[in-house]
Amino acid sequence: MSDTPARLLKLLSLLQTPREWPGGELAERLDVSPRTIRRDIDRLRDLGYPVEASRGSVGGYRLVAGAAMPPLLLDDEEAVAIAVGLRAGAGHAIEGVDEASVRALAKLEQVLPSRLRHRVSALQNATVPLTRGDGSTIDPRTLTTLASAATGRERLRFAYRSGDGTRTKRQVEPYRLVSTGQRWYLVAYDLGREDWRTFRVDRVGEPYATGARFTPRPLPVEGAGSDTGRGDTGSGDAATFLARSMRRMQPELRLDVWFGAPAEFVTARLPAHLGVPQPDGEGGCRLRASCTDSLEWVALRLALVDCEFSVEGPPQLVSYLEGLGARLTRAAAGAGAGTEPRQGAGPEQG
């Protein structure tokens, strides 16, 4: 293999396999001399790849962890597997899957050959998850379009459906994507309304990058919100801006909840933004926190902790749980009054 760049890429691909490669085997694989392999190893080191060499009759070369992550070479199967995994995580807004995963997906899909993009889409469309996140699902292509436009400072056009069902066309300068664990939001400057807005990504349709570049505006520090009045400009943080915007739209709930289980058990089953419950010394724990989530969502998350719990406040949550509990009790009481369950409707049992 006389083409040096192609040979280096092939050598790097071999070294990224988690094993140690004897110099003679590498030379045989690449059809070059051991001396050429040594020179190519030095070239890779100059490019920042930490290649370690061991001496002796069974010695060889291997790629080790360095101070920074160099570019990776992926074969077709690896690229498809990573893209499908990133799409699945980003599309369901799983807690902990933040903007970084969407940026990685946008970079990967930008360089995937068309044949691999087709395979990724086919796998995605043919796969139905057994469980879903609490938020609405999102087409990962929407996320990657928004992320690419924000990174490339490119204006966007899209259709938007508001909470009351009103449909509008928007042209924006995208600033950042923000994940709350439940949902994704786009923070952007709305050109039609001449103000900053936050958009729920699951309500965004047909996003299109116009190709028009823009210089980012300073994010407002105070007084701005989603579809509200103008704010004072300054330097701000997208997550802080979104939190402030959500507080304006949703009343704050001050939670006071007792759980009949250890704090570690409850913490592992609650979203991180609700905080950490404190042990009460009697085998249970108490959560005191503030949030701007809906009553319905908070009630569901408390029930999903899967232990006894008692809500001391706020009063509207107590009232909602009383109504929900009554409906569930009626549903359970009437479970035997209907028709016999169909045979063969459930999954096969071993």
Secondary structure, 3 states (H helix, E strand, C coil): CCCHHHHHHHHHHHHCCCCCECHHHHHHHHCCCHHHHHHHHHHHHHCCCCEEECCCCCCCEEECCCCCCCCCCCCHHHHHHHHHHHHHHHHCCCCCCCHHHHHHHHHHHHHCCHHHHHHHHHHHHHCCCCCCCCCCCCCHHHHHHHHHHHHHCEEEEEEEECCCCCEEEEEEEEEEEEECCCCEEEEEEECCCCEEEEEEHHHEEEEEEEEEECCCCCCCCECCCCCCCCCECCCCCHHHHHHHHHHHHCCCEEEEEEECCCHHHHHCCCCHHHCCCEECCCCCEEEEEEECCCHHHHHHHHHCCCCCEEEEECHHHHHHHHHHHHHHHHHHHCCCCCCCCCCCCCCCCC
